Amino acid sequence: MEARKVYVSGGSTFVISLPKKWVRKTNLKPGDSLVVTEHGSSLLIETSVIEKESRTKEIRISQITSSEALERTLIAFYLVGYDTIKIKLDRKDHLAYRESIRNIMDYLIGVEIVEDTNEAMTLEIMLDYKRMSTLQILQRMFSIDRSMLLDLGKALKTMDIGLAKDVIVREKEIDRLYFLVVRQLKSAVEYQQIAEKLGIESQRDCLGYRIVVKVLERIADHIENIAKNYIRLYEVQKETQLNDYIDLNNNLVVTFEKAIQSLFTRNGEMAESVFRELKKVEKSQSDISKGLFKIEDIQSAILMKAMLDSLGRIASYSGDIAEVAINMSTETS
């Protein structure tokens, strides 16, 4: 942090100088435009996003330890906002790396392969901030999570293994949306202009949304785990009665809905009611847990315990969303 003096130019215009280090870092030139946004007693000065050049990154697979490491690297560059990623295939054994590059398209939204030769592959990230606001994507993630929970309850009630498998498949879409939101939030933190296009009222909200998007992704993971463990349980003991689990699952749907609604409406009172609901959920979870000791088949008991633990984690994550809602609903002076 450094202090800058304010000068008067022309009798009515107030002027401050810009830090030389920042000017060089952003490649500003005389005549370039800056965007100034007022935030209470603060001013945010940004380079214009419209004039911002496309960001390009080049990767050489000879410098990457494995094809799995390449996938992680590509995801990292996607998240930090690169628009073009060029991968040089400078190793003879590059088939596994090619496969990893193509696998990335299953996880990342807006990625297209625009060059595919024996020497290189190039990815272009084609996203329009105006078409996919952050809040809309979070709503979409909630909708998918909710449908997964509801169908999980139906699968447990009707012993429908096909429906349980369908629940598992839906988890991949949550991952795709998760990566997209993280990319958006990173850009929103850097540029207020992008934050506004994404429907984010204040850049300080990005931290709350970052927590929420991770929670929604983790909820989907636990629903997937429950479905997988139920399928294994069905194979071990087809006639297992899970009425208590079904009731707990249905209660979680209601609590989850209330937590999300409190977030989007910034309703602190509704968020507080979520914690009261969670106490009832914890009581039900405790009662079910005690009953597991009576199950004679150890393998069945282990699978049912894993299912119960995941339901408990979903309840806890609903509380995390409510906590973010309370923080966002609190007015800052």
N, C-alpha and C positions, 0 to 999 in steps of 0.2 A: 504494500500500500504506500502511496506517495501523495503528497498534497500538491494541488495545482491552483495558482492564483487566477482570479477572474478579472478580465480587462473589459473595458468598454470601447467599442469600435463604432465610429460614426455617430456617437452621441446616444444611441438607443439599442445597440446590439451588444450582448454580453458574449465574451469569447474566452475559451480556455485552450491551452495547447494540449496536443495528444502525446503520450509517451512514445519516444522514438522506437523503443524495443517492440512495442505492440504494433506500430505502423509497419515496421520491417517484417514482423511475423505474419501480418495479414496482407502484405504486398500492396498496401495502399499507395496510390499515386495522386498527385495534384489533380483536382477535378473529379475524383471518385466521390460517390455518394455514400453517406452513412445514415443508418436508421436510428432515431432517438425515441425511446419509449419512456414515458413517465410512470414511476411506481412510488406513489406517496412523495416522500422527501428525496427519493433517489431517481437518477436518470440512468437508463441502460443504453449504451452506445454499441451498435453492431454494424458490421459490414453488411451490405445488402445481399440477401440470399439470392435474389434474382441475378445478381452479377457474379455470384459464386461459381467458380469453375467446377466441372465434374471431377470427382476424386477418383483417381486410378491407382491401383496397387498391383505390382508384379511379384509373383512368387515363382521360385525355382524349386522343383520337387527334389533336386539333389541336396537341398538344404533342409528338407523335411524328413524327419526320422522314419515315418511310416504313413501308410494311406489313412489310418485312423487319425493320426496327428494332422494330416492335411484337412480332413473334415472339420476338426476343431478350429483350425486356423481360418478356414473359409467362413465358418460361422462367426468367428470373432471379427473379421473384417466387414462382414455383413452388418453386424450389430453396431459397429462404430461409424457406419455411414458411407462406406465406399460405394461408388456407383458402377465402377468397372474393375473386375479382377482378372488379371491375365496370369495363367498358369503355364510356365515353361516346362515342357516334358523332357527335361535334359537327363533322363536316365533310361537305360535300355529296358529295364523291367518296370514299365510305367502302366501296365494294364490295370493293376490294382488301384493305382492313383486315378485313372480314368473312371473306374467304377465308383470310387468315392465321390468324385466330382458330380457324377450323374445322380448319386444317392442324395446329394445335398438338395436337389430340386424337390425331393419329397418333404423336406423340412422347412425350406425357406420360400416365402411367398414373393412373387415378383421377379424371380431369378430366371433368366433365359440364357441358353448357350448360343452365342452369336458367332463363335469360331471354334472349329473342331478339326484340327489337322494332326499330322503325326508329330509335329514339333510343339504345338501349343493348343490350349483351350482357353477361351475367353468367356467370362460370365458378365452379363449386364443386369443390373438391378433396376427394374422399371416400375417405380411406385409413384402414385399421385397422392400427395398428402390431402388434397381436397376431397378425394373420393372415399377415403377410409379414415375417419376420425378415430382417435384413441378411445373415446368413450363408446363409440359404436362397436369397436372390436371387443372391448371389455364386456359389453352387453352380449355380444355373440358368444364369447367364451362362457359367460354365465349360463346362457341358454343351452349350450352343449352340455356343460356340467350337470345342469338340472335334469335334462333329458336322460343323461346317463344314470343319474341317481334314481329317477322314477322307473326307468326300465330295469335297473338292477333290482328294485323292489318287486317288480312284476316277475322277473326271472326267478327270484327266490320263492315267490308264492306259488307259481305255476310249474316250478322245476323245469323251466325252459332253457336248456343249454344253448340253443341257437341264439336266443336273445342275449344271453350272457356273453357269447362270443361277439355279437354285434356291438355290445357296449365297449368291449376291449378295442375294437377297430376304431371307434370314434376318438380315442385318446390321441391319435396321431394329429388330428386337426387342431386340437388344443395346443400341441407343441408348435405347429406352424404359426398360429396366431400369437403365441407367446413370443417367439423370436421377432415377429413383426412389431409388436408393441414395444419391446425393449429397444429396437432400432429407432422407433419413433421418439421414444422418451429421451434417448441420448441426443437426438437432433434438437428436440424441444428445449432441453437444458442449455444447449449451445446457442440457439437462436430463438428469441421471443417471437419473431415473425412466424416461424414454423409452429411454435406452441399455439399461436392463435389459429393457424390453419387447421391444426389438429383438434381444435375445440377445447384446449386447455387454458382456463382463465388466467392462471398464474403459474409461473415456472416452479414455484415452491410446491405446487401440487404434484409435480413429477415424482417426488420421493414417495408420496402416498400411493400413487398409481403403480409405481415400480413394485411396491410391496404387494399390492392387490393382484397384479398380473402373475407374480410368482405363486401366490396363494392359489389362484385359480388353476394354474398348471399343476401344482402339487395335489389339489383336490382330485383332478382327473387321474393322476397317477394312483392315488389310493382307491378310487372307484375301480380302476383297472385291476389293481391287486386283489380287491374283494371278489371281482368276477372270476379271476383266474383261480383263486383259492376255492371258490364255490364249485367250479368245474372239477377240481381235484377231489373235493369233498363228495361230490355226486358220484364220482367214479369209485370212491371207497365205500360210501354208504348212501344209496339212492334215496332211502326213505327218511332222511334226516329232517326233522321238523324245525323250522327256523322262524316261528311266529314272532318271538321276541326281537329277532334281528330285523324282521320286516317292519315292526312297529317303530323300532329305533330309527331305521332308515327313513321312514315316512316323516317322523318328527324332525329329522335332520334336514329334510327338504324344506320344511316350513321355516326352520331357523336360518338356513342358508339364504332363502328368498328374502327374509326380513333383513338380514345383514347387508345384502346387496342393495336392497331398496333404500336402506338408511344411508348407504354410501352415495348413491346417485341423487338422492333428494337432500343430502347433507342434514339429515334429521337426527340430532343427537339423542333425543328421547327414545326414538325407535331403536337406535343402536344400543342404548342402555337396556332395553327390554330383551335384546338378544342374550345378554349375559344372564338374565333371569331364566331364560329358556335353557341355557346351557347347563345350569345347575340341575334341571330335571333330566337332561340328557346324561349327565355324569352319574346320576342316581341309577338310571336304567342300565347304563354300561356296567356299573358296579354289581348290580343284581345279576346280570347275565354272566359276568365274569365268575361269580361265586358258583353258579350252576355248572360251569365247565368242569369243576372238580369231580362231579358225579358221573361224568362220561367215562365209560370203561375203555372204549377204543382210543388209544393214545394218539394215533395219527389224526383221527377225526377231531379230537380235542385241540390239537396243535393248529389245524387248519381253521377251526372256528375261532380260536384265540387270535390268529392273524387277521381274520375278518373283523373281529371286534376292535382290535387295535387300530385298524384303518378307519373304521367308523368313528372312533375316538379322535383320530387326527383330523378328520373332516370337521368334526364339531369344533375342535381347537382353531382350525383355520377360519371358520365362520366368525369366531371371536376376534381373530386378527383383523378381518374385514371391518367388523363393527368398531374396533379400536381406531382404525384409520378414519372411519366415518365420523367418529367423535372428534378426532383431531382436526379434520377438515371443516366440521361444523362450528368449531370455535373461532370466533372472529378475532383477528389480530388487530391490535391498536397501532 
